[in-house]
Amino acid sequence: MVKFASKAHFGALLVGTMVRVFLTFTSLSQFSTALAQQSQETWRPVELREPSAQERRIVEQVYGAFLRSAPDTRIEVARLDVNNDRVAELVVRMTHPRLCGANGCHTAILQAVVGRGGQSWEPVMERRSRVIETGAAPQGRPASLRIRVNGREIWEARPNGVYVAIASSFGERVNLRANASQPVLREVARMVGEDLNRRVRPEEVARNTFAGIVDLGPAGRFWIAQTSAMGVCGQVGCPALIMTADEQPKPIGRFGALEGSIHVGLWANGEPLIAAGSPEGVTLYAISNGRLVIRETTFASEVTPSP
């Protein structure tokens, strides 16, 4: 039997317990509410149509070289104020065998820019898509609409108005912790040493290296280790090394990513993917023949070229 020093002591403990229960219940309620709001987010499809003569001229201004080489390209457009400045941007989809793939056909959001030479139009987002939708921006973010591509990828606007894909929309975040084994640290130190062109000891990178094991189904289980040691981070983030989850890990590839932006998901065909976020967007990787390979990027590159 627990004895209390006084009734006042008992009352204080009772009140404290009630307060803790209330705060816990409130926190859980807020968490549940946030989850419910996220799952019930409204996405509105963008309805495309045939362009007017003026809209066609805008598209030709941006993609004229390609359209001259492929005059049979089908153009569809929509007007949409994506940044809430009361000036409508132009959503464009161009359908042509050279512009279409498994993800759909080349889709862009063009924004008017006024300079010394007059008004011109520039893409603030480009992606191959079958379906494009809009949703409200999260609280605390810029007022620009969020864009969802093919019912999955979420794109958000930077302060400069350019849209980038969000790595978290491709799968679950890989939680990296400071628990890397010595064999893993040795491989990371070897990677850092190659970048710095000098020998690096595992102890030098241990404090700034975080790692975790991911299960990629049929492809196997792998260590992913990311380090910020000794100034090796660059414009795309900090280097990450992926290696087999064996007693003696074997590196199979490396990539750059921002902190907290490595996610694991599945392609539409069920193949495991690794999504690595950077300031320019997301690079999507897969394991093929025991090596890490780039499958696709969400920004203009040699992998997914613009028209």
Contacts in CASP RR format, 6 or more apart in sequence:
PFRMAT RR
TARGET T0000
AUTHOR 0000-0000-0000
METHOD contacts of the structure
MODEL  1
MVKFASKAHFGALLVGTMVRVFLTFTSLSQFSTALAQQSQETWRPVELRE
PSAQERRIVEQVYGAFLRSAPDTRIEVARLDVNNDRVAELVVRMTHPRLC
GANGCHTAILQAVVGRGGQSWEPVMERRSRVIETGAAPQGRPASLRIRVN
GREIWEARPNGVYVAIASSFGERVNLRANASQPVLREVARMVGEDLNRRV
RPEEVARNTFAGIVDLGPAGRFWIAQTSAMGVCGQVGCPALIMTADEQPK
PIGRFGALEGSIHVGLWANGEPLIAAGSPEGVTLYAISNGRLVIRETTFA
SEVTPSP
4 10 0 8 1.000
4 13 0 8 1.000
41 135 0 8 1.000
41 136 0 8 1.000
42 135 0 8 1.000
42 136 0 8 1.000
43 133 0 8 1.000
43 134 0 8 1.000
43 135 0 8 1.000
43 148 0 8 1.000
43 151 0 8 1.000
44 133 0 8 1.000
44 134 0 8 1.000
44 135 0 8 1.000
45 131 0 8 1.000
45 132 0 8 1.000
45 133 0 8 1.000
46 78 0 8 1.000
46 80 0 8 1.000
46 91 0 8 1.000
46 132 0 8 1.000
46 133 0 8 1.000
46 134 0 8 1.000
47 78 0 8 1.000
48 76 0 8 1.000
48 77 0 8 1.000
48 78 0 8 1.000
48 91 0 8 1.000
48 93 0 8 1.000
49 76 0 8 1.000
49 77 0 8 1.000
49 78 0 8 1.000
50 75 0 8 1.000
50 76 0 8 1.000
50 77 0 8 1.000
51 59 0 8 1.000
51 75 0 8 1.000
51 76 0 8 1.000
51 77 0 8 1.000
55 77 0 8 1.000
55 90 0 8 1.000
56 75 0 8 1.000
58 90 0 8 1.000
58 110 0 8 1.000
58 121 0 8 1.000
59 67 0 8 1.000
59 75 0 8 1.000
59 77 0 8 1.000
59 90 0 8 1.000
59 92 0 8 1.000
59 94 0 8 1.000
59 110 0 8 1.000
60 67 0 8 1.000
61 120 0 8 1.000
61 121 0 8 1.000
62 92 0 8 1.000
62 108 0 8 1.000
62 110 0 8 1.000
62 121 0 8 1.000
62 122 0 8 1.000
62 123 0 8 1.000
63 94 0 8 1.000
63 307 0 8 1.000
65 307 0 8 1.000
66 73 0 8 1.000
66 94 0 8 1.000
66 99 0 8 1.000
66 307 0 8 1.000
67 73 0 8 1.000
67 94 0 8 1.000
67 307 0 8 1.000
70 96 0 8 1.000
70 98 0 8 1.000
72 96 0 8 1.000
73 94 0 8 1.000
73 95 0 8 1.000
73 96 0 8 1.000
73 99 0 8 1.000
74 94 0 8 1.000
74 95 0 8 1.000
74 96 0 8 1.000
75 92 0 8 1.000
75 93 0 8 1.000
75 94 0 8 1.000
76 92 0 8 1.000
76 93 0 8 1.000
76 95 0 8 1.000
77 90 0 8 1.000
77 91 0 8 1.000
77 92 0 8 1.000
77 93 0 8 1.000
78 90 0 8 1.000
78 91 0 8 1.000
79 88 0 8 1.000
79 89 0 8 1.000
79 90 0 8 1.000
79 91 0 8 1.000
80 88 0 8 1.000
80 89 0 8 1.000
80 90 0 8 1.000
80 91 0 8 1.000
80 109 0 8 1.000
80 134 0 8 1.000
80 145 0 8 1.000
81 87 0 8 1.000
81 88 0 8 1.000
81 89 0 8 1.000
82 89 0 8 1.000
82 109 0 8 1.000
82 124 0 8 1.000
82 134 0 8 1.000
82 144 0 8 1.000
82 145 0 8 1.000
82 147 0 8 1.000
82 157 0 8 1.000
83 89 0 8 1.000
83 111 0 8 1.000
83 142 0 8 1.000
83 143 0 8 1.000
83 144 0 8 1.000
83 145 0 8 1.000
83 157 0 8 1.000
83 161 0 8 1.000
84 143 0 8 1.000
84 144 0 8 1.000
84 145 0 8 1.000
87 112 0 8 1.000
89 109 0 8 1.000
89 110 0 8 1.000
89 111 0 8 1.000
89 112 0 8 1.000
89 124 0 8 1.000
90 109 0 8 1.000
90 110 0 8 1.000
90 121 0 8 1.000
91 107 0 8 1.000
91 108 0 8 1.000
91 109 0 8 1.000
91 110 0 8 1.000
91 132 0 8 1.000
92 107 0 8 1.000
92 108 0 8 1.000
92 109 0 8 1.000
92 110 0 8 1.000
93 105 0 8 1.000
93 106 0 8 1.000
93 107 0 8 1.000
93 108 0 8 1.000
93 129 0 8 1.000
93 132 0 8 1.000
94 105 0 8 1.000
94 106 0 8 1.000
94 107 0 8 1.000
94 307 0 8 1.000
95 105 0 8 1.000
96 105 0 8 1.000
98 307 0 8 1.000
99 105 0 8 1.000
99 106 0 8 1.000
99 128 0 8 1.000
99 307 0 8 1.000
100 106 0 8 1.000
100 128 0 8 1.000
101 128 0 8 1.000
102 268 0 8 1.000
103 127 0 8 1.000
103 128 0 8 1.000
103 129 0 8 1.000
103 130 0 8 1.000
103 149 0 8 1.000
103 150 0 8 1.000
103 296 0 8 1.000
104 128 0 8 1.000
104 129 0 8 1.000
104 130 0 8 1.000
104 150 0 8 1.000
105 128 0 8 1.000
105 129 0 8 1.000
105 130 0 8 1.000
106 126 0 8 1.000
106 127 0 8 1.000
106 128 0 8 1.000
106 306 0 8 1.000
106 307 0 8 1.000
107 126 0 8 1.000
107 127 0 8 1.000
107 128 0 8 1.000
107 129 0 8 1.000
107 132 0 8 1.000
107 149 0 8 1.000
108 123 0 8 1.000
108 125 0 8 1.000
108 126 0 8 1.000
108 127 0 8 1.000
109 123 0 8 1.000
109 124 0 8 1.000
109 125 0 8 1.000
109 147 0 8 1.000
109 163 0 8 1.000
110 121 0 8 1.000
110 122 0 8 1.000
110 123 0 8 1.000
110 124 0 8 1.000
111 121 0 8 1.000
111 122 0 8 1.000
111 123 0 8 1.000
111 124 0 8 1.000
111 161 0 8 1.000
112 119 0 8 1.000
112 120 0 8 1.000
112 121 0 8 1.000
113 119 0 8 1.000
113 120 0 8 1.000
113 121 0 8 1.000
113 122 0 8 1.000
123 306 0 8 1.000
124 157 0 8 1.000
124 161 0 8 1.000
124 162 0 8 1.000
124 163 0 8 1.000
125 147 0 8 1.000
125 155 0 8 1.000
125 162 0 8 1.000
125 163 0 8 1.000
126 300 0 8 1.000
126 306 0 8 1.000
127 149 0 8 1.000
127 153 0 8 1.000
127 155 0 8 1.000
127 165 0 8 1.000
127 298 0 8 1.000
128 304 0 8 1.000
129 149 0 8 1.000
129 150 0 8 1.000
130 150 0 8 1.000
131 149 0 8 1.000
131 150 0 8 1.000
131 151 0 8 1.000
132 147 0 8 1.000
132 148 0 8 1.000
132 149 0 8 1.000
133 147 0 8 1.000
133 148 0 8 1.000
133 151 0 8 1.000
134 145 0 8 1.000
134 146 0 8 1.000
134 147 0 8 1.000
134 148 0 8 1.000
135 145 0 8 1.000
135 146 0 8 1.000
135 147 0 8 1.000
135 148 0 8 1.000
136 145 0 8 1.000
136 146 0 8 1.000
137 143 0 8 1.000
137 144 0 8 1.000
137 145 0 8 1.000
137 146 0 8 1.000
137 156 0 8 1.000
137 157 0 8 1.000
138 146 0 8 1.000
141 156 0 8 1.000
142 157 0 8 1.000
142 159 0 8 1.000
142 161 0 8 1.000
144 156 0 8 1.000
144 157 0 8 1.000
144 161 0 8 1.000
144 163 0 8 1.000
145 157 0 8 1.000
146 154 0 8 1.000
146 155 0 8 1.000
146 156 0 8 1.000
147 154 0 8 1.000
147 155 0 8 1.000
147 156 0 8 1.000
147 163 0 8 1.000
148 154 0 8 1.000
148 155 0 8 1.000
148 169 0 8 1.000
149 155 0 8 1.000
149 165 0 8 1.000
152 169 0 8 1.000
152 170 0 8 1.000
153 165 0 8 1.000
153 166 0 8 1.000
153 169 0 8 1.000
153 170 0 8 1.000
153 298 0 8 1.000
154 165 0 8 1.000
154 166 0 8 1.000
154 168 0 8 1.000
154 169 0 8 1.000
155 163 0 8 1.000
155 164 0 8 1.000
155 165 0 8 1.000
155 166 0 8 1.000
155 298 0 8 1.000
156 163 0 8 1.000
156 164 0 8 1.000
156 166 0 8 1.000
157 163 0 8 1.000
158 164 0 8 1.000
164 279 0 8 1.000
164 280 0 8 1.000
164 281 0 8 1.000
164 282 0 8 1.000
164 298 0 8 1.000
164 299 0 8 1.000
165 277 0 8 1.000
165 281 0 8 1.000
165 282 0 8 1.000
165 298 0 8 1.000
165 299 0 8 1.000
166 282 0 8 1.000
167 257 0 8 1.000
167 261 0 8 1.000
167 262 0 8 1.000
167 263 0 8 1.000
167 275 0 8 1.000
167 276 0 8 1.000
167 277 0 8 1.000
167 281 0 8 1.000
167 282 0 8 1.000
168 261 0 8 1.000
168 263 0 8 1.000
170 263 0 8 1.000
170 265 0 8 1.000
170 273 0 8 1.000
170 275 0 8 1.000
170 282 0 8 1.000
170 284 0 8 1.000
171 263 0 8 1.000
171 264 0 8 1.000
171 265 0 8 1.000
171 266 0 8 1.000
171 275 0 8 1.000
172 263 0 8 1.000
172 264 0 8 1.000
172 265 0 8 1.000
173 260 0 8 1.000
173 262 0 8 1.000
173 263 0 8 1.000
174 212 0 8 1.000
174 214 0 8 1.000
174 224 0 8 1.000
174 260 0 8 1.000
174 262 0 8 1.000
174 263 0 8 1.000
174 264 0 8 1.000
175 212 0 8 1.000
176 210 0 8 1.000
176 211 0 8 1.000
176 212 0 8 1.000
176 224 0 8 1.000
176 225 0 8 1.000
176 226 0 8 1.000
176 260 0 8 1.000
176 262 0 8 1.000
177 210 0 8 1.000
177 211 0 8 1.000
177 212 0 8 1.000
178 207 0 8 1.000
178 209 0 8 1.000
178 210 0 8 1.000
179 211 0 8 1.000
179 212 0 8 1.000
180 188 0 8 1.000
180 206 0 8 1.000
180 209 0 8 1.000
180 210 0 8 1.000
180 211 0 8 1.000
180 212 0 8 1.000
180 223 0 8 1.000
180 225 0 8 1.000
182 202 0 8 1.000
183 247 0 8 1.000
183 248 0 8 1.000
183 249 0 8 1.000
184 211 0 8 1.000
184 223 0 8 1.000
184 225 0 8 1.000
184 243 0 8 1.000
184 249 0 8 1.000
185 202 0 8 1.000
185 205 0 8 1.000
185 206 0 8 1.000
185 209 0 8 1.000
185 225 0 8 1.000
186 202 0 8 1.000
187 225 0 8 1.000
187 241 0 8 1.000
187 243 0 8 1.000
187 249 0 8 1.000
187 251 0 8 1.000
188 202 0 8 1.000
188 205 0 8 1.000
188 209 0 8 1.000
188 225 0 8 1.000
188 227 0 8 1.000
188 229 0 8 1.000
188 241 0 8 1.000
189 200 0 8 1.000
189 201 0 8 1.000
189 202 0 8 1.000
189 204 0 8 1.000
189 205 0 8 1.000
190 200 0 8 1.000
191 227 0 8 1.000
191 239 0 8 1.000
191 241 0 8 1.000
191 251 0 8 1.000
191 254 0 8 1.000
192 200 0 8 1.000
192 204 0 8 1.000
192 205 0 8 1.000
192 227 0 8 1.000
192 229 0 8 1.000
192 230 0 8 1.000
192 232 0 8 1.000
192 239 0 8 1.000
193 199 0 8 1.000
193 200 0 8 1.000
195 232 0 8 1.000
195 239 0 8 1.000
196 230 0 8 1.000
196 232 0 8 1.000
200 229 0 8 1.000
200 230 0 8 1.000
204 229 0 8 1.000
204 230 0 8 1.000
205 227 0 8 1.000
205 229 0 8 1.000
205 230 0 8 1.000
207 229 0 8 1.000
208 227 0 8 1.000
208 228 0 8 1.000
208 229 0 8 1.000
208 230 0 8 1.000
209 225 0 8 1.000
209 226 0 8 1.000
209 227 0 8 1.000
209 229 0 8 1.000
210 225 0 8 1.000
210 226 0 8 1.000
210 227 0 8 1.000
211 223 0 8 1.000
211 224 0 8 1.000
211 225 0 8 1.000
211 226 0 8 1.000
212 223 0 8 1.000
212 224 0 8 1.000
212 225 0 8 1.000
213 221 0 8 1.000
213 222 0 8 1.000
213 223 0 8 1.000
213 224 0 8 1.000
213 245 0 8 1.000
214 221 0 8 1.000
214 222 0 8 1.000
214 224 0 8 1.000
214 264 0 8 1.000
214 274 0 8 1.000
215 221 0 8 1.000
216 222 0 8 1.000
216 264 0 8 1.000
216 272 0 8 1.000
216 274 0 8 1.000
216 287 0 8 1.000
217 272 0 8 1.000
218 272 0 8 1.000
219 272 0 8 1.000
219 286 0 8 1.000
219 287 0 8 1.000
219 290 0 8 1.000
220 245 0 8 1.000
220 287 0 8 1.000
221 244 0 8 1.000
221 245 0 8 1.000
222 242 0 8 1.000
222 243 0 8 1.000
222 244 0 8 1.000
222 245 0 8 1.000
222 252 0 8 1.000
222 287 0 8 1.000
223 241 0 8 1.000
223 242 0 8 1.000
223 243 0 8 1.000
223 244 0 8 1.000
223 245 0 8 1.000
223 249 0 8 1.000
224 240 0 8 1.000
224 241 0 8 1.000
224 242 0 8 1.000
224 262 0 8 1.000
224 274 0 8 1.000
225 240 0 8 1.000
225 241 0 8 1.000
225 243 0 8 1.000
226 238 0 8 1.000
226 239 0 8 1.000
226 240 0 8 1.000
226 241 0 8 1.000
226 257 0 8 1.000
226 259 0 8 1.000
226 262 0 8 1.000
227 238 0 8 1.000
227 239 0 8 1.000
227 240 0 8 1.000
227 241 0 8 1.000
228 238 0 8 1.000
228 259 0 8 1.000
232 238 0 8 1.000
232 239 0 8 1.000
233 239 0 8 1.000
235 278 0 8 1.000
235 279 0 8 1.000
236 256 0 8 1.000
236 257 0 8 1.000
236 258 0 8 1.000
236 278 0 8 1.000
236 279 0 8 1.000
236 280 0 8 1.000
237 256 0 8 1.000
237 257 0 8 1.000
237 258 0 8 1.000
237 259 0 8 1.000
237 278 0 8 1.000
237 279 0 8 1.000
238 256 0 8 1.000
238 257 0 8 1.000
238 258 0 8 1.000
238 259 0 8 1.000
239 254 0 8 1.000
239 255 0 8 1.000
239 256 0 8 1.000
240 254 0 8 1.000
240 255 0 8 1.000
240 256 0 8 1.000
240 257 0 8 1.000
240 262 0 8 1.000
240 276 0 8 1.000
241 251 0 8 1.000
241 253 0 8 1.000
241 254 0 8 1.000
242 251 0 8 1.000
242 252 0 8 1.000
242 253 0 8 1.000
242 254 0 8 1.000
242 255 0 8 1.000
242 274 0 8 1.000
242 292 0 8 1.000
243 249 0 8 1.000
243 250 0 8 1.000
243 251 0 8 1.000
243 252 0 8 1.000
243 253 0 8 1.000
244 250 0 8 1.000
244 252 0 8 1.000
252 287 0 8 1.000
252 290 0 8 1.000
252 291 0 8 1.000
252 292 0 8 1.000
253 291 0 8 1.000
253 292 0 8 1.000
254 292 0 8 1.000
255 274 0 8 1.000
255 276 0 8 1.000
255 283 0 8 1.000
255 285 0 8 1.000
255 292 0 8 1.000
256 276 0 8 1.000
256 278 0 8 1.000
257 276 0 8 1.000
257 277 0 8 1.000
257 278 0 8 1.000
258 277 0 8 1.000
258 278 0 8 1.000
258 279 0 8 1.000
261 275 0 8 1.000
261 276 0 8 1.000
261 277 0 8 1.000
261 278 0 8 1.000
262 274 0 8 1.000
262 275 0 8 1.000
262 276 0 8 1.000
262 277 0 8 1.000
263 274 0 8 1.000
263 275 0 8 1.000
264 272 0 8 1.000
264 273 0 8 1.000
264 274 0 8 1.000
264 275 0 8 1.000
265 272 0 8 1.000
265 273 0 8 1.000
265 274 0 8 1.000
265 275 0 8 1.000
266 272 0 8 1.000
266 273 0 8 1.000
267 273 0 8 1.000
267 286 0 8 1.000
267 295 0 8 1.000
271 286 0 8 1.000
272 286 0 8 1.000
272 287 0 8 1.000
273 284 0 8 1.000
273 285 0 8 1.000
273 286 0 8 1.000
273 295 0 8 1.000
274 284 0 8 1.000
274 285 0 8 1.000
274 286 0 8 1.000
274 292 0 8 1.000
275 282 0 8 1.000
275 283 0 8 1.000
275 284 0 8 1.000
275 285 0 8 1.000
276 282 0 8 1.000
276 283 0 8 1.000
276 284 0 8 1.000
276 285 0 8 1.000
277 283 0 8 1.000
280 299 0 8 1.000
281 297 0 8 1.000
281 298 0 8 1.000
281 299 0 8 1.000
282 297 0 8 1.000
282 298 0 8 1.000
283 294 0 8 1.000
283 296 0 8 1.000
283 297 0 8 1.000
283 298 0 8 1.000
284 294 0 8 1.000
284 295 0 8 1.000
284 296 0 8 1.000
284 297 0 8 1.000
284 298 0 8 1.000
285 292 0 8 1.000
285 293 0 8 1.000
285 294 0 8 1.000
285 295 0 8 1.000
286 292 0 8 1.000
286 293 0 8 1.000
286 295 0 8 1.000
287 293 0 8 1.000
294 303 0 8 1.000
296 303 0 8 1.000
296 304 0 8 1.000
297 303 0 8 1.000
297 304 0 8 1.000
298 304 0 8 1.000
300 306 0 8 1.000
END
